[in-house]
Structures are given as C-alpha cells and as structure tokens.
Amino acid sequence: MTIRKGTLVVLAGLALLLAACGGLSTEDAIATGIAQTMQISQLETAAAGGGSGAQATAVPQGGGGGGGDAGGSGEATSTLVPTTGPVFVTVSQDTNCRSGPSLAYRLITTISTGQQAEVLKTFPNSEYVVVQNPNGGGDCWLWLRYASMSDFTAYNLPTATQPPTPTPTLTPTPMPSFGEGAWTNKTSDGVSTYNSSITFTVSGNSISGSTNWAGLTYTFTGTLSSNGQQASGTWTSSFPESGNWVAFLLNHNQFNGNIGSGWSFCGWRGGAGEPGPCLAP
C-alpha cells in the first residue's frame, strides 16, 4: 500500500510538472508519467537480478516498430538455428557397420565399444546412420541400437540414399563324391569279420585302391558313376581269387557296399564312425 501511494504521489507530481512545462493536458501528462515510471521499474528489476536467467538465443524476425515503413507487427519471433559442426557417436557394445541399412548388406567393419565415429548422413525412419569408417577409408552404415544418441534432428546433416539391396548368392551344397585318401574299411560275411584301411586313387572317372585282410592283399579297380556317388568294378587277391565289388556313398565320409555274394564292404573317415549296419546291400 505504501509503495502504491508513493507511486501515485510521484505520478501526480510528474503530471503537474509536465502540464506546466509542456502545455500537456493533465490526462496526457499522467499517461506519460505512468509509461516512464514503468520503464524505470523494469530497469530496476533487471539490475536487481529479478530476471528469469539466461535465455535461449533467438533470431528476431519482422519489424520492431509500432507501425511505420519498417513493416511487421511489432512482435519479435524466434527461429531455431541448426547446430553446426561435426557430430560423433559411440557404441556401448561392439556393433557391425555395413554397406547398407540391414543384415543383407556386406559387413565393412566393426565399431568397438567406446570407439568414436563421426555421423555423416541420416536415413529417415531407420535405425541406421552413415558414419565415417573409423577403421579405414570411406563410410559405412551403423546400427543405432547401442549408439550414444539416435536423434540428429538438431544437426544440419544430409539425407543418405539407400544403396541397392544385394541379391543373395546361393552356394549349392556339394554332393558327396568318392575322393582320394585313406578310409577305414570293414568286410564281413556274418561269421568272419576283417578290418583294415584302404587308400583310393581317383583319375577322371577311374578309381583304384588296395587293402589287406587276413594277410592277403586285395586290389580294387573300377569306375565312378557320373555323379561320383557310386564306384564299382573288380577285385583280385593274392590268394589268388577275384570278384566284383560295388560301393555307395552315404555321405562325404561313409560308404556301404559288397565284394561279392554275402560279403559286406563298408568304409568311413574324417572322424565319422562305421556306418551301421555294415551289411551287404
């Protein structure tokens, strides 16, 4: 109440003084006095630290006058100024960086935990950004799942163009084929059983090999089928005796067959076990 009374006294005094000196009417003098008093009050409040603290930097738009040739409404607006300068991200877990924004693209490098990479481009509605390859030349697409930030709207970064999705190349599974090398083998007629090893040699579609059963040497010669999965021919022994043989590949490391009527002939290699049962087909 005391402040308001003091203000009114000051205003009344200013009004009389202005009216006497400037020829203003009492009403005009009072209005002028109020405006000047409000301006002084605002300056005192600012000097006393009564403001709201630091304000965001804004760029004034439009005219500042209350009419005239400057144009505008006399009100100031602000426009957000994009942040400039490079922007960097780190990852909290080792993350692959590829030639495009999905697992279908080629792996270029792996960005290690805590390693810094500069963001070059963004890709709308995506979990990927293009970064400078920190482990070599060029750039790559980084998955943002473990990145230190994922919103880059405050930065004036260009938009990336997605490269064409690579066409997957199907690698055919090779069919098993008799090849050169040593096999463990077994032959049995259900009563007598012999185990040994045999080394096959392949030349074109010809196959040969030898083994030892019960102190006798058995020599095999024959041909391979067109798909390499069957071998057949004749065998001879130092007994002497001879007969026909055939072997069918079960997989890359097992075969089953026979060496005549009633005798099985099977083999295995590469850590594979004996094909069971090892019986004449």
Sequence and secondary structure as in RCSB ss.txt:
>XXXX:A:sequence
MTIRKGTLVVLAGLALLLAACGGLSTEDAIATGIAQTMQISQLETAAAGGGSGAQATAVPQGGGGGGGDAGGSGE
ATSTLVPTTGPVFVTVSQDTNCRSGPSLAYRLITTISTGQQAEVLKTFPNSEYVVVQNPNGGGDCWLWLRYASMS
DFTAYNLPTATQPPTPTPTLTPTPMPSFGEGAWTNKTSDGVSTYNSSITFTVSGNSISGSTNWAGLTYTFTGTLS
SNGQQASGTWTSSFPESGNWVAFLLNHNQFNGNIGSGWSFCGWRGGAGEPGPCLAP
>XXXX:A:secstr
 HHHHHHHHHHHHHHHHHHHHH   HHHHHHHHHHHHHHHHHHHHHHTT S S       BS  SSSSTT S S 
 B     B S EEE BSS EEEESSSSTTS EEEEE TT  EEEEEE TTSSEEEEE TTSSSEEEEE TTBS  
  TTB   B                    SEEEEEEEE SS EEEEEEEEEEETTEEEEEEEETTEEEEEEEEE 
TTSSEEEEEEEETTTEEEEEEEEEEETTEEEEESSTT EEEEE TT    SS    
